[in-house]
Amino acid sequence: MRIAVTGSSGKLGRAVVDHLREAGHGVVGLDVDGPRGADFVQIDIADYGQVADALAGVEERFDGLDAVVHLAASPAPGIRPDTALIQQNLAMTINVFQAARRAHVTRIVHASSETLLGLPLTEAPPYAPIDEAAETRPNFMYAIGKHLEEELARKIMRIDPSISITGLRFSNVMAVDDYAEFASWQHDASVRRWNLWGYIDRRDGAHAVERALLTERSSYETYIIAAADTVMRRDSAELLAEEFPGVPLARPVSGRETLLSIDRARALLGYAPEHSWLDHV
C-alpha cells in the first residue's frame, strides 16, 4: 500500500514508518518537522487546507494514497493548556478524517489512548485485565479529546460506509532507551499503578498499526495495544491485590502478564507483541 503517516517524526511515528517500509509498503511521512527527502512532506496537520491538499497528492512525492495512519497529536496532558490541547488534537483528527474522505482514501488507523480506561487510576478499575468492554472513563481533557475522536470516527463510518477506521488505544509508548528508567520503579508498586503497570514497546506498536491496516472491517473498532508483560518484575496478580484490593480478576493471569487486556487485538488483528523491557536491561 501507499500509506501516509501523520506525526511521522514522533516516538511512535518513527517506528511505524520504519516497520511499514520494512514490510514493503510505500510510506510518506507528514509532520511539522522531519528529514528532508522524497519520503517526507512538511505539513501543519492543524491546517485543513494543507491536509486536504497533501492527502490528494504532492508533486514529486506521491499521487494518491491507499491508507492514512494518524498519529499526530500533543501526546499527553500538561504539554499545552487544557483547552488548547483538546482543540488542537480534535482539529487535527477532524482534518485527517475529512480530508481522507474527500481524497477517497478509505482506510484509516488512528491513535486513541489507554487514558480512556480511567487513567490515572485514582479510583479502582472495575476488573482486570481491563478490556475494551469497560465503559470509557476520561478523567482529564486529553482523554476527553480521545473519547470525542473515537465518537467522530464511529459516526463518520456510519454516514460513509466506504471508509474503514480503526482506533488503537496505545499504552505508554517506550523506546529501548527508556528502559533504563524501569529499575527506579521496582521498589514501589504505587509509582506505576496509574495505568496498571502497562507500556508498549514502540516496535510492537508499529506491528499493531500494520495489522490494523491489513484487517477488513465494516464498523469502527478499538483495540488496547500494550506489551505482553508489565513494567514490574513482580507477578501481576500480586501487584493488583496490593494496590487495588477487592478488584476482581476477570480471568486468571500468569506471572507478569499485562493487566491491560490485549486478547481482543490478538484474536481479531493478529497482534503478536514480541518485545519486553527485560530483554534490554
N, C-alpha and C positions, 0 to 999 in steps of 0.2 A: 504493500500500500504506500501511497504518498501521504505522509502524516505531518501536520503542523503541531508543534508543542509550544504552548504559551508558558512563560516562566521557565524557559529553557536554560537559563543561567543559574537557577536556584539549586539548592542542595539536592532535592529530588529530581528536578528537571534535568540536570546534567546526567544523572544515572539513567533516566528514561531515554534521553536522546541516544546515549551510548548503547543501551540494550536494544532499542529498536533498530538501530543501524546494524548492530551485530547480527540481528535476526533477519536481515536482508531487506528491511523497509527503507524507502526514501524518506528522510526526515529533514524538515526545515525548522529551525528554532526561531521563536518570536519572543522578544523581550526588550526592555528598555536599554539593556547593555549586553554585550556578548562579543564573541570573536568575529572579527570581520572576515567574510568569506562567502562562498557560494551557498552554504547551508544555514545562513543566519540572516534575518531581517530585523532591523531595529524598529521598534514599534511601541507606542503608548497604548496599552490594552484598554485604558480607561477612555480612549477617544474612539467612539463608534465608527467614525468615518475611516480612520486608519485601519481598524479591524476589518470592516466590510471590504475595503479595498484590498487588504492583504489576503484575506481568505478567498477572494475571487481570482487571485493570481498576481505575481510580482515579476516584472520584466527581468529576464536573465536569471531568475531563480526557479520559478515553477509556474505552471499553468493548470490550475485545478487541483483539488485535494480529494482524497478518499475519506479522511478522518481528521479530527482535531482532538488533541489531548490538552485540556485546560487546567494548568497548574498555577498560573499567575495569581498572586494574592499577597496581601500583607499576611504572613503565615501564622500569626499568633496575637493574642490580646496584648495591649500595652505598648505596641510599636508606634501607634498613632492614637490620637484622641478617639474615644469610642465611636462617636458619630461619623467622623471622617473615615475611620476604618471600615465600618459597615457600608457606608456609601460607596467607597472605592471598590470594595470586594464585590458588592452586588452589581455595581455598574460594569465591572469587567466581565462578570459572568453573563449578565444580560447581553452585553455587546457580542460576546463569543457565540452564545446560543443563537441569537437573532441573525448575526452575520453568517453563521454556518447555514441556517435555513435559507437565506437569500442566495447563497452561493451553491445551494444544493449539495452541501456536504452532509451526508446522512448519518454519520457515525461519530459520536462524541463521548469521550470519557473525561469526567471532571473530578477534581479533588474535593471531596467532602471531608469530614473530620470526626475523629473519636470524641471530640468535645460534646457531640450531641447525646452521648451516653450518660451525661450528668456530671462531666468534669468541670472543675476539680471536685472529686468525690468527698465533699464535706458532709454529705449525707450518704448513707449506705446505698449501694446498688440493690435492685430488687432480688437479684440472684447472680450467681457466677457459675461458669463463664457467661458473661453478659453477651447477648447476641442482638441481631437486627430486629427481633420481635419486641424488644424492650421499647417502651414509649420514649420518644426523644425528650430530653430534659436540658435544654440550653440554659446555662447559668450566667452567661455574660454576652455582650454584644457580638463578639466574634462568632460565638456559637449560634446565636440567633440568626446571624447572617448566613451561616451554613444551612440552617434549617430552611430559610427562605430560598436559598439556591436549590435545595432539593425539591421544594414545592414548585419552583419555577420549572425545573426540568420535567417534573411529573405532568404539569399542566400543558407544557409545550408538546409533549408526546401525545397528549390527549387530542389536541387540536390539529396535530400534524403527524399522523401515524407513519409517515415515511422516514421519520427520524428515530434513531436509536441512541438513547443517552444512558450512561451508567455512572453512578456515583460511588466512589471508593472512599470509605471512611478510614483514612490513614491514621495509624497510631503515630507516636512521637518519632519523627524520621531521624535516623542516625547514620553517619558515615563511619568508616573504620577509625578515623582519628578521634571520634567522640568516645570510643570505648575505654580509653584510659581513665575517664572520669567515673566509670561504674564502680570502681573499688571504693570510692568515698561514700557510696550509698549502703554498703553491706552491713554497717553496724546499727542501722536504724531503719526498720521497715516502713516507718511513717513518712520518710522523706519522699518516697515514690508511690505512696498509696493513692495519690490523686488520680492516677489512671490505671489502677490495678497492676502496677509494675510493668506496663506494656511498652513496647517500642517496635519499630520496623527498620530493618536494615534497608538502606535506600536501593540496594541491588534487588532485593526481593520486592520492594515497592514497584520497581520498574517491570519486573516479571508480571506482577498483578495487572499493571496497565496493559501490557501486551495481551494477556489472557482476556481482559475485558474487551479489547478491540476485536478479538477474534471470535467472541461469543455472540451468537444471534439471540435477539430478544425482541419482544413485541410490547413490553411495558417497562416503565422506569424501575430500576432495581438499585439497591445499595448493598454494599458488602464491607464488612470490617476487614481491614488489612493490617495484620500485625505479624510479628515474628512468632515462631512456634514455641518460644520459651519466654521467660520474663527477664527483667534486668537484675534479678537477685539470684544468689546461689542456693537459697533455701527453697524447700518444697512449697508449691503454690497453695496447697490446702492449709498448710501451717501459717502462711502469711495471711490468708483470708481470715482464719479463725482468730488471729491475734489482732488484726486491725479492724475487722468488720464482724465481730462476734454476732451470731444469730443469722447471718446471711446464708441462705441455703445453697448448696451445690446443686445445679440443675442436672448434673451428671457427674460421675467420678472423674477426677483429674489425676494425671500421672506425673509424679515428680515435679519438675519445674515448668510444666505445661502452661501456656498462656491462659490468662483468665479473661482475655478479650477473644471471644469465640471466632475462629476462622473456619469453622466447619462448613458454613454456607459457601464461602469463597472456594474452599477445596472442592466441594461437591458440584457446584454449578459453574465455576470458572475454570476449574482445573488448576487453581492456585496451589503452588507447592514451594513454600519457603525453604531455602537451603542454608541460610547464613545465621550464625549465632555469635554474639559478642564474645563468648567464651573461646571462640577459635582465634581470637586476636589479642588475648591478654595472657 
